[in-house]
Amino acid sequence: MRVNWSGNVQFSAADLVVPSSVEELQQVVTGSARVRALGTAHSFSTVADTTGTLISTSGLKPPIEVLPDERVAVVPAGATYAEVATALHREGWALHNLGSLPHISVGGACSTGTHGSGNRLGNLSTAVVGVELVRADGRLVRSTVDDPDFSGMVLALGCLGVVTRLWLRIEPAFDVRQQVFTDVSRDLVVERVQEIFESAYSVSIFSSFTDPQLMESIWFKARTDGPERAGPESVLGTEPADQPQHPIRGQDTAAATEQGGVPGAWHERLPHFRMGFTPSVGHELQSEFLMPRAVAGEVIEALHGLGPDLSGALQVFEMRTIAGDDLWLSPSRGRDSVAAHFTWRPEWEIVRPALERVESVLAPFDPRPHWGKVFLDRSLQEMDSLYPELPRFRELRDAMDPDRRFGNSFVEDLIG
């Protein structure tokens, strides 16, 4: 029995194939009635599931290629961000951002809209300037930013083909210092939340909602070469913690990236968790909803009112910001966004009623669910309202996969 990273999804596929060449991948695709690409299995939804054949591209590992004149890196879709970041940094280059953990595959993260945090930083897919994939008919095709359908091909939920390589924008490597502030007044956070998010390159706010007066921690990641900003001390009126912190109180802080304001390489500070350690707690469920950034304070207030309703199910809540983009299926398409992320205990029977309360409270804020997390059912009408480019994406899917070789029930329920 094959399961995802947290064990909440049991894959329906009869076979898992790991091709060692593009030619072998093409044969598997054309020889299967139904097929889906599987990355590092870190999605908590059934987005990667299929009743046919699962394909892992982890066996397709051409060298990571840096094109310095173009400021682009060509990377295999099956590589993890840890592998890519290490290779780029070795040659003096960096990506604009990373997610909370570097253990996930580049192809899977970009296909589902995974993101880090930062007012001016788009999700990880916004670094993509070229994508290569094997279509349903077996053809290997490449799309670039100059193509009219490119914004529908990067973050495509695996609906258009099996991605083999990605071209990513890069920039010169930089250092980051990370500071964590603990037990911050909730009222202060609500009042000054926009200043808080503006005060560093990347900011994350954590709470378990157990204390109605406090947010448990705020993580600030500042570039050492960044512009002058009002520092977090001046915004919060307090000093940073002098001991390492974990996003979830009580967990081993050895897994968390270095804090205390010590400068370090971008790929060793932007994630919350170190490479080589089990991220978060390992056994959990996750949900996330992206809303217009302007409502961040209202969202914190609304969720704190749910504190008692969430206490048995929630491990930790995190709020982050993401810059808007133009990708058709991106949860941050067309608007600068704030994300409300929930790390739940692994028992769905406890989580479901808590999630129902959360979705009810967030409904007035036009929330778009993260494709790779757990959320309640949505009608096609709701999805069309949340994603105005869905009709255009359906046309692209009809052209590239008319027989729905890459379809599954998750996609059919949400996209049609």
C-alpha positions in Angstrom: 0.0 0.0 0.0 1.4 3.4 -1.1 0.7 6.4 1.1 1.6 10.1 1.0 4.1 11.7 3.3 1.8 12.0 6.3 -0.1 8.8 5.7 -3.6 10.3 5.2 -3.8 9.5 1.5 -3.7 5.9 0.3 -2.9 5.9 -3.4 -5.3 4.0 -5.7 -2.7 3.2 -8.4 -1.9 -0.3 -9.3 1.6 0.5 -10.4 4.4 3.0 -9.5 6.9 3.4 -12.3 10.2 5.3 -12.1 11.5 5.8 -15.6 15.2 6.2 -16.1 14.9 8.1 -19.4 12.5 10.5 -21.2 12.0 7.8 -23.8 10.9 5.3 -21.2 8.6 8.0 -19.7 7.0 8.6 -23.1 6.3 4.9 -23.4 4.7 4.7 -20.0 2.5 7.7 -20.7 1.2 6.5 -24.0 0.8 2.9 -22.8 -1.4 3.9 -19.8 -5.1 4.8 -19.9 -4.7 6.9 -16.7 -1.5 8.3 -15.3 -0.4 10.9 -12.8 3.0 12.3 -11.8 4.1 11.8 -8.2 6.6 14.1 -6.6 7.7 13.7 -3.0 4.1 12.9 -1.9 3.9 15.9 0.3 0.4 16.9 -0.7 -2.3 16.2 1.8 -5.1 16.2 -0.8 -5.6 13.5 -3.5 -4.3 15.8 -6.2 -1.7 13.2 -7.3 -3.9 10.1 -7.0 -4.9 7.9 -9.9 -6.6 4.6 -10.5 -4.0 4.0 -13.3 -0.2 4.4 -13.1 1.8 6.7 -10.8 5.0 8.0 -12.3 7.9 9.3 -10.3 10.4 11.5 -12.2 13.0 11.0 -9.4 14.9 8.7 -11.8 15.2 11.5 -14.4 18.1 13.5 -13.0 20.0 15.4 -15.6 22.6 17.7 -14.1 21.4 21.0 -12.8 22.6 23.6 -15.3 23.2 27.2 -14.5 23.0 29.7 -17.4 24.6 32.8 -15.8 24.2 35.1 -18.8 20.4 34.5 -18.8 20.2 34.3 -15.0 18.4 31.0 -15.3 18.9 27.5 -14.0 17.6 24.3 -15.7 16.6 21.8 -13.1 15.0 18.3 -13.2 11.4 18.4 -12.0 12.0 15.4 -9.7 14.8 17.2 -7.8 14.1 18.5 -4.3 14.6 22.1 -3.4 17.4 21.0 -1.1 19.3 19.5 -4.0 18.7 22.5 -6.3 19.5 25.1 -3.6 22.7 23.4 -2.6 23.8 23.2 -6.3 22.9 26.8 -7.0 24.6 28.1 -3.9 27.8 26.2 -4.7 28.0 28.3 -7.9 27.0 31.6 -6.2 23.4 31.7 -7.2 20.0 31.7 -5.4 16.2 31.4 -5.9 14.0 34.3 -4.8 12.4 32.2 -2.1 11.9 28.8 -0.6 9.0 27.0 1.1 8.9 26.1 4.8 10.7 22.9 4.1 13.3 22.1 1.4 12.4 18.4 1.2 9.7 18.8 -1.6 10.2 18.3 -5.3 10.4 21.3 -7.6 7.9 19.9 -10.1 5.3 19.1 -7.4 5.7 22.4 -5.6 5.4 24.5 -8.8 2.4 22.4 -10.0 0.4 23.1 -6.9 1.2 26.7 -5.9 3.5 26.0 -3.0 5.0 29.2 -1.5 7.2 30.8 1.1 6.5 34.2 2.6 7.3 37.8 1.7 5.3 40.8 0.7 7.2 41.1 -2.6 7.8 37.4 -3.2 5.5 35.4 -5.5 4.9 31.7 -4.9 7.6 29.2 -6.1 6.0 28.8 -9.5 6.6 32.5 -10.3 10.3 31.7 -10.7 9.5 29.4 -13.6 10.3 30.9 -17.1 10.2 27.6 -19.0 8.6 24.2 -18.6 9.2 20.9 -20.4 6.7 18.1 -20.2 5.5 14.9 -21.8 2.0 15.2 -23.2 -0.7 12.6 -23.3 0.2 11.8 -26.9 3.8 11.1 -25.8 5.3 14.3 -27.3 8.0 16.1 -25.4 7.1 19.9 -25.5 8.6 23.0 -24.0 6.7 26.2 -23.2 8.3 29.6 -22.3 7.1 32.9 -21.0 6.6 34.1 -24.5 3.9 31.5 -25.2 0.3 32.7 -24.8 -0.7 29.7 -22.7 2.4 29.7 -20.5 0.5 31.0 -17.5 -1.7 28.0 -17.6 1.1 25.4 -18.0 3.3 26.1 -15.0 0.8 25.6 -12.1 -1.4 23.0 -13.8 -2.0 20.4 -11.1 -0.5 17.7 -13.4 -3.4 18.0 -15.8 -1.4 18.7 -18.9 1.4 16.2 -18.8 4.4 14.9 -16.8 6.8 17.7 -16.2 10.5 16.7 -16.8 12.5 19.9 -16.5 11.9 23.5 -15.4 13.8 26.7 -16.2 14.0 28.9 -13.0 14.9 32.5 -12.6 18.0 32.9 -10.3 19.9 35.8 -8.7 23.2 36.2 -7.0 23.4 34.3 -3.7 22.6 36.3 -0.6 22.7 35.9 3.2 19.8 36.1 5.6 19.6 36.6 9.3 16.6 35.2 11.2 15.1 36.4 14.5 12.2 35.0 16.4 10.0 37.0 18.8 7.8 35.2 21.2 4.5 35.9 23.1 3.6 39.0 21.2 0.3 40.8 22.0 -2.5 39.8 19.7 -4.0 43.3 19.8 -0.6 44.7 18.7 -0.3 42.2 15.9 -3.9 42.9 14.6 -3.3 46.7 14.7 0.2 46.6 13.1 0.0 43.4 11.0 0.8 45.2 7.7 3.9 46.9 9.3 5.0 43.5 10.7 4.8 41.9 7.2 6.7 44.8 5.7 9.5 44.8 8.3 11.6 41.9 6.8 12.2 40.0 3.5 10.1 37.1 4.8 7.8 37.0 7.9 5.7 34.2 9.5 3.3 34.6 12.4 2.5 31.5 14.5 -0.2 30.8 17.1 -2.0 27.8 18.6 -4.9 30.1 19.8 -4.6 28.7 23.3 -4.0 32.2 24.8 -6.5 34.7 23.6 -4.1 37.6 24.3 -1.0 36.4 22.6 0.5 35.2 19.3 3.1 32.6 20.2 5.9 33.7 17.8 6.8 35.8 14.8 9.7 34.8 12.6 11.6 37.5 10.7 14.0 36.6 7.9 16.0 39.7 6.7 18.4 39.8 3.8 21.8 41.3 4.9 22.0 43.2 1.6 18.3 44.3 1.8 17.0 47.8 1.9 16.7 49.7 5.2 13.4 48.9 7.0 11.9 49.6 10.3 13.2 46.6 12.2 10.9 44.2 14.0 12.1 45.5 17.4 10.8 49.0 16.6 7.5 47.5 15.3 6.9 45.1 18.2 8.5 47.1 21.0 10.3 44.1 22.4 13.5 42.0 22.0 13.9 38.7 20.1 14.1 35.4 21.8 17.6 34.4 23.1 16.9 30.7 22.7 16.1 28.6 19.5 12.4 28.2 18.8 10.4 25.6 16.9 7.2 26.7 15.1 5.3 24.2 17.3 6.0 24.7 20.9 7.4 21.6 22.6 9.0 20.2 19.5 12.8 19.6 19.2 14.3 22.9 18.1 17.3 21.1 16.5 15.1 20.7 13.4 14.6 24.5 13.0 16.9 26.7 10.9 19.4 28.8 12.8 18.0 31.9 14.6 19.5 34.6 16.9 20.3 37.0 14.0 23.3 34.9 12.9 23.8 35.6 9.1 23.7 32.5 6.9 23.2 31.4 3.3 19.8 32.0 1.9 18.9 28.3 1.6 19.8 27.7 5.3 17.5 30.5 6.6 14.5 30.9 4.3 13.0 27.5 5.2 11.8 27.0 8.7 13.3 23.5 8.8 16.8 22.2 8.2 17.6 19.9 5.4 18.2 16.4 6.8 15.6 16.7 9.6 12.0 15.6 9.6 10.0 18.7 9.0 7.2 19.9 11.2 6.1 16.8 13.3 5.8 14.3 10.5 2.3 12.9 11.3 -0.2 15.6 10.6 -2.8 17.1 8.3 -2.6 20.6 6.8 -5.1 23.1 5.4 -4.4 26.5 3.9 -6.5 29.4 2.5 -5.3 32.4 0.6 -7.1 35.7 0.9 -6.6 39.4 0.0 -3.7 40.7 2.1 -5.7 43.7 3.4 -7.9 41.4 5.5 -5.0 39.9 7.6 -5.9 41.6 10.8 -9.6 40.7 10.5 -8.6 37.0 9.8 -6.5 36.9 13.0 -9.4 38.3 15.1 -11.9 35.9 13.6 -9.7 32.8 14.1 -8.8 33.8 17.7 -12.5 33.7 18.4 -12.5 30.0 17.4 -9.8 29.1 19.9 -11.8 26.7 22.0 -13.3 25.0 18.9 -9.8 24.2 17.5 -8.0 23.2 20.7 -8.3 19.4 20.2 -7.4 19.4 16.5 -4.9 22.2 15.9 -1.2 21.9 16.4 -0.2 25.4 15.1 -1.5 28.2 12.8 0.8 30.1 10.5 0.1 33.4 8.6 2.3 34.4 5.7 2.1 36.8 2.7 2.6 36.1 -1.0 2.8 38.6 -3.9 0.1 38.4 -6.6 0.9 36.7 -9.9 -0.7 36.0 -13.3 -0.8 32.2 -13.2 -4.3 30.9 -14.1 -4.7 28.4 -11.3 -2.6 30.2 -8.7 -4.3 30.8 -5.3 -2.6 34.3 -5.3 -3.6 35.1 -8.9 -4.4 38.8 -9.4 -4.0 39.8 -5.8 -1.4 40.3 -3.1 -2.4 37.6 -0.6 -2.3 36.5 3.0 -2.3 32.8 3.7 -3.9 31.2 6.8 -2.2 27.8 7.3 -3.3 25.1 9.7 -1.2 22.2 10.9 -3.7 19.7 12.3 -3.4 16.5 14.3 -3.6 13.4 12.1 -7.1 12.3 13.1 -9.6 13.4 10.4 -12.6 12.7 12.6 -11.3 15.4 15.0 -10.1 17.7 12.3 -13.2 17.8 10.1 -15.5 19.7 12.5 -12.7 22.1 13.3 -12.1 22.7 9.6 -15.8 23.3 9.0 -15.7 26.0 11.6 -12.6 27.6 10.0 -14.0 27.6 6.5 -17.2 29.1 7.8 -15.4 31.9 9.6 -13.1 32.6 6.6 -15.9 32.5 4.0 -16.5 36.3 3.9 -12.8 36.9 3.0 -12.9 35.1 -0.4 -10.6 32.3 0.5 -8.9 30.2 -2.2 -7.8 26.8 -0.8 -4.2 25.5 -1.5 -4.5 22.7 -4.0 -2.2 20.4 -2.0 -3.9 20.7 1.4 -7.2 19.3 2.8 -10.3 21.4 2.4 -14.0 20.7 2.2 -15.8 20.1 -1.1 -16.3 22.9 -3.5 -18.8 23.1 -6.3 -17.7 23.9 -9.9 -19.6 27.2 -9.6 -17.6 28.1 -6.5 -14.4 27.2 -8.3 -15.3 29.3 -11.3 -15.9 32.2 -9.1 -12.6 31.8 -7.3 -10.6 31.2 -10.5 -11.9 33.3 -13.4 -9.4 31.7 -15.8 -10.7 28.2 -15.3 -12.7 28.2 -18.5 -9.5 29.1 -20.4 -7.6 26.4 -18.6 -10.3 23.8 -19.5 -9.7 24.8 -23.2 -6.0 24.2 -22.8 -6.6 20.9 -21.1 -9.0 19.8 -23.9 -6.3 20.6 -26.5 -3.5 18.8 -24.7 -5.3 15.9 -23.1 -8.7 15.4 -24.8 -9.0 11.8 -23.4 -8.3 12.9 -19.8 -5.3 10.6 -19.5 -4.0 12.8 -16.7 -7.4 13.2 -15.0 -8.5 12.0 -11.6 -11.5 12.5 -9.4 -9.9 15.4 -7.5 -9.4 17.4 -10.7 -12.8 16.4 -12.2 -14.6 17.5 -9.0 -12.9 20.9 -8.9 -12.2 21.7 -12.5 -14.8 19.7 -14.4 
